[in-house]
Amino acid sequence: MTKATPPRPEPATPATYEAALQELEQLVGRLESGDLPLEELMGGYQRGAQLLQFCREKLVAVESQIKVIEAGSLKTWVAE
């Protein structure tokens, strides 16, 4: 009988853009080291993709707010 690997808990969503960027930078360093086993390498790549998406979404939200400010009307930005 083959033992099933228990599912890993979903990583937490970063609290801020800066926290996500810091985690992403550390992750890239570990991935570039070449010392990770294949399973950890794949998990790291997936986490990196999640962090990158989070950062992109934050940047798009800020860019939208800047466009509103530049258009001469000020709206309160609400973080999602």
C-alpha positions as CSV (number, residue, x, y, z in Angstrom):
1,M,0.0,0.0,0.0
2,T,1.2,3.5,-0.9
3,K,1.2,6.1,1.8
4,A,-0.6,9.3,0.7
5,T,1.2,12.5,1.3
6,P,-1.0,14.8,3.5
7,P,-1.8,18.1,1.9
8,R,0.3,21.0,2.9
9,P,-1.4,23.9,4.6
10,E,-1.9,26.9,2.4
11,P,0.7,29.6,3.0
12,A,-0.5,32.8,4.6
13,T,-1.3,35.8,2.5
14,P,1.4,38.5,3.2
15,A,0.3,41.4,5.3
16,T,1.9,44.0,3.0
17,Y,3.5,44.5,-0.4
18,E,6.8,44.9,1.4
19,A,6.4,41.6,3.3
20,A,5.6,39.8,0.1
21,L,8.5,41.3,-1.7
22,Q,10.9,40.4,1.1
23,E,9.6,36.8,1.1
24,L,9.9,36.6,-2.7
25,E,13.5,37.9,-2.6
26,Q,14.5,35.3,0.1
27,L,12.7,32.6,-1.9
28,V,14.5,33.5,-5.1
29,G,17.8,33.3,-3.3
30,R,17.0,29.8,-2.1
31,L,15.9,28.7,-5.5
32,E,19.0,30.1,-7.2
33,S,21.3,28.3,-4.7
34,G,20.6,25.0,-6.4
35,D,20.5,23.2,-3.1
36,L,16.8,22.5,-2.9
37,P,15.4,19.0,-3.6
38,L,13.0,18.8,-6.5
39,E,9.8,18.7,-4.4
40,E,10.9,21.8,-2.5
41,L,11.9,23.5,-5.7
42,M,8.4,23.0,-7.2
43,G,6.8,24.2,-4.0
44,G,9.1,27.2,-4.0
45,Y,8.2,28.0,-7.6
46,Q,4.5,27.8,-6.8
47,R,4.8,30.1,-3.8
48,G,6.9,32.5,-5.8
49,A,4.1,32.7,-8.4
50,Q,1.6,33.4,-5.6
51,L,3.7,36.1,-4.2
52,L,4.3,37.6,-7.6
53,Q,0.6,37.7,-8.3
54,F,0.0,39.4,-4.9
55,C,2.6,42.1,-5.6
56,R,1.2,42.7,-9.1
57,E,-2.4,43.1,-7.7
58,K,-1.1,45.6,-5.1
59,L,0.8,47.6,-7.7
60,V,-2.3,47.7,-10.0
61,A,-4.4,49.0,-7.1
62,V,-1.9,51.8,-6.3
63,E,-1.6,52.7,-10.0
64,S,-5.3,53.0,-10.3
65,Q,-5.3,55.3,-7.3
66,I,-2.6,57.5,-8.8
67,K,-4.6,57.8,-12.0
68,V,-7.6,59.0,-10.0
69,I,-5.4,61.6,-8.2
70,E,-3.8,62.7,-11.4
71,A,-7.3,63.2,-13.0
72,G,-8.0,65.8,-10.3
73,S,-10.4,63.9,-8.2
74,L,-9.4,62.3,-4.9
75,K,-11.0,59.1,-3.9
76,T,-10.2,57.1,-0.8
77,W,-8.2,54.0,-1.6
78,V,-9.4,50.9,0.1
79,A,-7.0,47.9,0.2
80,E,-8.6,44.7,-0.9
